[in-house]
Amino acid sequence: MAQRLEVEAIAQRIVDAVGVRRIGKPFDITESASGVRTFAEGAVMLWYQEDYRDDVVLILRAQHFGVQQLDT
C-alpha cells in the first residue's frame, strides 16, 4: 500500500506541474498531445502522456523498483 501511495503522490505532482506549465498557452491542434514522457524519482518511474484536448495526463505505466515488505 505504501508503494501505491508513493506512486500516486508523484503522479499528482506531474499533473500539477503540467497544469501550471500550460497556463496562458493557447490551444494549438497540432500540439494536441505530447509524446510519451518519463519521470523518475527515488524508486519510482512513470511513463505518461499529456493530452491537451481534454486537459488530462495519462499515466501509461508505473514501476516501483523498491523492495515490497510483506505484512506478517
N, C-alpha and C positions, 0 to 999 in steps of 0.2 A: 504494500500500500504506500509506503514511503517513496518508492521509486516512481510510482504513478503521480503522486503529488508533486514531486520534483520536476517531472516531465511537463505536467500541466502548468506549473508556475513559469517555466521557461517559455513554453508555447504562448502563454498570455503576455509575457514581456515582448515577444516578437510581434504579436498582434498590435500591442500598444505602440511599438516603435514604427511599424508600417503606417499606422493611422496618423501619427504625428508627421511623418515624412511626406505624406500625401496632402497635408493641409495647404490649401491655396493653389494646388496644382490642377489646372483644368483637365477634364477627361478627354483623352485622345483615343479613338477606337483602334488606332494602330498599335497602341500600347495597352491593350485591354487586359493582358495577363503577362506575368513575368515568366521566365524560365524556372526550372527547378533550382532552388537555392538551398544551401546547407548552413546550419549553425551548430556549433558545438560549445559546450560549457561543462567543465568538470567531466563527469562520466556520461553525460547525455549528448546525443547527436540527433538533430532533427532535420528532415528534408521537407521543404514546404514550397508552396507556390502562392503568389499574390494574384488575386483576381479583382481587378478594379471595377469591373462592370457591376458586381454585386457588393463591393467593399468587403470582401472576405479574404481570409488567409486560410488556405487548405493545408493542413498538416498531412503530408503524404506518408511519412514514416517516422517513427520514433525508436531510437535504440538507446538502451541504458547499459553501459558497459561495467557497471558496478556489480559487486557480489550480492546476490539476494540472500538475506538471512531468513531462515525458516523459523516460524514461531513454534516453540516446543512447550 
